Amino acid sequence: MSHPKIGHVLPVGGPVPPDYVIGRSGEIDQLGNRLSEFVHTMASGERRIGKTTICDAACARLKPELETVRIEVPERRDADARVFLQLIVDRCNTISHAAAGRKLLRAARPAIKMALASAGIPLNLDELGAEPATSTAREILALPRALADELGRPVVIFLDELQRTVDYTDGEEILEALVDLYSGGASDVVVLVDGSDDRMLERMRGAPIQFDKLCTRLEISSSIPKQIWREALPGRFEQLSTAIDSEALEAIIEFGAERPYATMAAAQGAALAARHISVGTDRAKVGTFEADQGIEFATRRLADDV
C-alpha cells in the first residue's frame, strides 16, 4: 500500500494550505478582522515563522466578499520594477478576464485591459523599452481599484515580501506611489504586505517613503507553544496513516523549541524516515529512531537556510 504524500500533510519551507495551519487561529482572526474593516496592514516578523501562511489563511476566510490579488514580489537588486509591475498586470487581468467571461453581454471587455489601453500601457511591459515611467507605475499600481469596480466588491492586494522593492532602482518611487494611492481611506482596496528583513523594513518606514502612513504593523509571533504542537502533530501523522509514540513526539517538540519551521521540518523528516522503513506495510510508525532521523533532517535544512 502506498502512503500519502508527506509534503501534502506536513508541508514545510513555504506557505501552508489554510486547512493545515497549526496554532495561528488567533492571528488569522485578528488579521481577517483588520482586512474586513479595511485596515491596511503590514505583517512582520522573523523569517520562516509563517507570515505568508497567516496572510493566505486570512484572505481565504474573506472570500467571496473580498477578492485577493496576490503578488510574490521578486528579488531584483539594482533592477527596475518592471517584473513586479508585470505581475500586477497579469494577475489583475486574469481575474478581470474571468469576470468579463461570466457577464451576459458578449461585448463586455475586461476592465483591466481597457484601463491599460486608455493610459497607453501595453499588457506586455517589455514593449515599453525603457524603465517604466512614474506615471506608468502609478497607473499599474492603481489597477486593483479598476478591478474592484468591475467585480462590484472590494479587493485585497496582498504583496508578499514587499520590502524587496527597496533594492529596485525605482523602488522608492514605487513605494511612495503605493502610499499616495491607498492611504486616503478608500473602501474599495485594502493593502496587505508582509516582510521579514528588519533592515529593509525600516528603510520602508523611514523618510522619504514613510510606509507607516499607509500600513499599521501586525507583529507575528516567532513561536507556537509546545502544548499546541503536542495536540496537533499526532493528528497530522494520523492523516499519513502513521502513528507517533509519545517519546518521539516529545523529542521533535523539544528540538523545535516552539519554532514553526524547525518543528515541522523535524516532523516531516521523521515521517519520511518512517515511510521508508515501512515500505509494503499498511501503517508507518514513528519511534525514537525515526524522530532522530527527522531531527537530523531538520538540522541539515536549518543549516542550509541562511
N, C-alpha and C positions, 0 to 999 in steps of 0.2 A: 504493500500500500504506500502511495506517495504522500508525503507530508505537505501541508500548506506552505506557501512561500513565506519564509521567515520575515522578509522585509515588508510584507504587506501588513503584518500584525505587530511587529516590533521595529517600526521604522526608526532610523537614526541617521543624522547627518543632513537633514533637510526638513522642510515643513511636514508636519504630521497631519493626516486627514482628521477632520473635526471629531469623528466618532471614536478616535483612538487617543485623544488628548487625556493626559493624566494630571490631576492636581491643579488645574488652571481655571476652574469654573468661575471663581470669584473675579479674576482679572478679565476673563472673557465677558462676563456680565457687565463689569464696570466699563470696559471699552465699548461694548454694544450700546449701553445707555448713553455714552458720550456721543457716539455716532448718530443715534436716533434723535438726539437733541441738537445735532449739527454743531458739535464742538470739535473744531479741527484739533487733531491730536498727534503728537509725536511719541510713539512707544520706544523707549530707550532702555538700554541695559547692556550687560556683558554679552560677548559672543556665545553662541551655542546654548542659549537658555530658552529658546522657543518663542522669541518675539514674533516672528513671521507666522508661526503656528497659531498664536493667540489672535493676531490680526485676521488671519484667514477664517478662524472659527467665529469671530465676532461678525465679520461680513456675511458669512454663511447664514447666521441666525437672522439677519436682517432682510434676507431675500424672501419674497419678491418685492417688498416695499422699496428697497434701495438696490440699485444696480451697482455692481462693483467693476471699476476699470482698474485692473491690477497690472502694475508695471514693475518688473525687477530691473532696477537701474544698473546699467553695465558699468564696469570699471574702464575708464578711458583716460589715463593720465596724459596731460598735455595735448588732448584732442578736443575737438568741439563737441557740442551736444547733439549732433545730427542723429546718431544712432538712438539716443534716448528719445528725441522728438519723433523719430520714425516709429518707435514702439507705441507711442501715444496715438499717432495717426492710425496705425494698423489696428490697434485694439478697439479704439472708438469706432473706426469704420466697420470692423467686423460686427460689433454689436448693432450699429446703425443699419447695416445692410440686412441683418436678420430681422430687425424691427420693420424695415420697409417691406420685406418679403411677406410679412404677416398682414400687411394692410390690404384692404379690398381693392383700392384704386390701383389699376395697373400702371398708371402714370407716376405713382409715388416714387420719389428718388431718395436715396439715403441722405439724411441731413448733413452728415459729416462731409460727404463728397461735395455737396452744394456749398457748404461753408468754406471749404478749402478753395473751391473754384472761384467763389466770389472774391476771395482775397488774393487770387493769382498764385496759389500754392499747389504744386503737384502732389499726387498721392505718393509718388516716389521722390523723396527729398534729394536723392542723388542728382536729379535733374536741375537742382538749383546751382550746382557747381561750387561756388564759394561757400564759406562758413555761413550758416543761416543768420540772417539779419535779426536784430532785436524785435522788430515788428513781426517778422515771420514766427519767431519763437513764441511771442505773446499770443498770436492767433492760434497756434497749435495747443498751447497750454490752456487756452480757453475752450477747446473742443468739448470737454465734459459738460459745459453749460448747454451747448447746442444739442448734445446727446440727451441730457435731462429734459430739454424742451420737446424733443422728438418722442421720447419714451413716455412723457407725461408723468414721470416720477423722479425723485431725487437720485443722484449718483454719488457714490463714494469713489474718489480717485485715490487708490492705495499705491503709494510709491515706496517700494521695498528697497531699503539701503540708499535712500535719497542722498545721504551725506557724501556719496561717491562723486556727486556733481561738483563739489568744491575743487576737485582736481581738473575739471574741464577748463579749457582756455576761456570759455564764455560762461563758466559756472556761476559766477556772482550775478550776472545778468539774468540767468535762468531762475535762480532762487529769489532774486528781488522781484521778478515778474510774477512768480507764484504768490509771494506775499501781497503784492499790489492787487492782483486779480481776485484773490479769495479771502482777504482779511476784512472785507467790508460787511460781513454778516449776512451774505446771501444765503437763501434757504434751498437752493437747488443743487449745490455741490458741497460735499464735506470732504476735507482733505485729511488723509491718514498717511503718516510716514513712520518708518522705523529705521533704526540705525544703532551701530554698536561701537564705532570708533570715537572715543571721547574727544580726541584732538580735533577731528573733523567736525563733530557735532558742535563743539564750542566755536569753531570758525563760522558755522552757520548762524549761531545765536548772537555773535558779536557784530559790531559795525563792519561793513555797511549793510550787511544782509538783514540782521535783526529778525531772524526767523521766529522768535518768540512773539512777535506781533501777530503771527498767524496761528501758530500751534501752541497749545498748552502741553506740558510734558507729563507722560504717564510712565513712571519707573516700573519695570518688570522685575520681579524678584529673581535672583540668580539661583534660588534653591527651592526644592519641594520637600516638605517634611517627610522623614523616614516612615512614619506611620501610614502616610498616603501610599508610598511605594509598597509597603507590606500588604495593604489592602488591594492594590490594583494589579501588581505584577502577576500573582498566581492566575488571575483571570486571563491575562494576555497569553500566558503559557498554555492554558486550557484551550484557548482558541486555536492553538497549534497542535492540538491532541498531544500535549506534552505536560508531564507532571514535574513539579519542582519541590524538593524537600525543604524543610524549614532551615536546615543549616546552610544549604546552597543559597537560599533566598537571602538569609542574613549576610552571607559573605558578599553577595552582589551589592546589597544595600549599603553595607559598611564601606565597601570600596568606592561606591558612587558618592558617598558623603553628601547626599541630598542634591548633587549636581545633575541636572536632567541629561546632558549629553553623556557623561561618564556612566551613569546608571543604565541608560538604555543601550549604550554600546556593550557593556558587560552582559546585559541580559540577552542581547542579540547574539553575542559570541557564544554564550552558554547554550542557547537554543540551536545554533549551528553545530556545535560540538555534539549535542545530544542527537540531533538528526543524523549526523554522520555515523555515530556509533550504532544507531538503531535501524539502519537500513534493512528493509524487509520485514519489519515489525509494524504492528498497528499503532503503537504508542511509544513515544520517546520519553526518557526520564532525565531530569537534571539533578545530579547529586554533587558532591564536593568536587569530584574530578572535573565535571563539565563546568562548574562555576569557576574553578581555577583557570580552565581554558578560556572562558569568557572574559575573565579579568585580564589575562594576557593579551587577548584580542583587543580589549578596550585600551589597555596601556599603550599598545602599538598605535592605535588610531589617535590617541591623545598626543603622542609624541610627534606624529606626522601633521597634526592640526595646529601649526604655529603660524 
